[in-house]
Amino acid sequence: MNFPEVTLPGHEGSCRIMHIHRNVPGVLSRVNDIFREQGINIDGQFLRTDARVGYVVIDVSASEQQAGELKAALGAVPGTLRTRVLY
C-alpha cells in the first residue's frame, strides 16, 4: 500500500506516532481519546484517508516509555491495521 507523502514540521521534544486504520466512523475519535485518557498533549496531527484506509501521524509530548504504552493502546483500537513509533 502506498501512502501520499507527508511533510510535517517537527516539534522539538515530541515523539511521532503513526496509526494506520480502516476508514470507519469512530476510529479517530477513539485514537484521540487514548491521549486524553493518559493526559498526553497532542502537539500536531495529520490525517489522510481514502475509501478503505486512513492514517494519522501524531506528534505528542511523551517520553519514550509513554510512546511505547501509547503504541500498545493504539494497537488495541478496533479497526487498527498498524501502529509505529517513528521517533
C-alpha positions, -999 to 999 in steps of 0.1 A, spaced: 0 0 0 13 34 -9 6 65 11 8 101 -1 40 118 11 36 138 42 59 166 52 52 178 87 72 203 108 89 186 137 80 195 173 112 196 194 109 171 223 79 153 207 75 117 197 60 109 164 35 81 162 17 67 131 -16 49 132 -30 31 102 -66 20 104 -97 10 85 -116 41 74 -147 36 96 -166 60 118 -152 65 153 -116 53 149 -100 88 150 -122 97 180 -110 66 199 -74 74 190 -77 109 204 -95 95 235 -64 75 243 -42 106 245 -68 124 266 -72 94 290 -34 93 295 -32 131 299 -8 135 270 -9 166 248 -11 163 210 14 188 196 5 182 159 -17 158 139 -21 150 102 -49 127 88 -52 113 53 -79 88 42 -93 71 12 -124 50 9 -109 20 28 -79 31 48 -68 60 69 -36 70 86 -28 96 111 6 110 121 6 124 156 33 144 174 30 141 212 47 154 242 57 120 256 86 101 270 100 70 252 82 48 277 49 67 273 53 63 235 56 26 239 25 25 261 6 46 235 16 23 207 2 -6 226 -31 12 234 -34 24 198 -28 -11 186 -59 -23 206 -83 2 189 -108 -17 168 -100 -12 131 -63 -7 136 -41 -21 109 -7 -10 122 9 14 146 45 26 147 66 50 168 86 68 142 108 87 167 
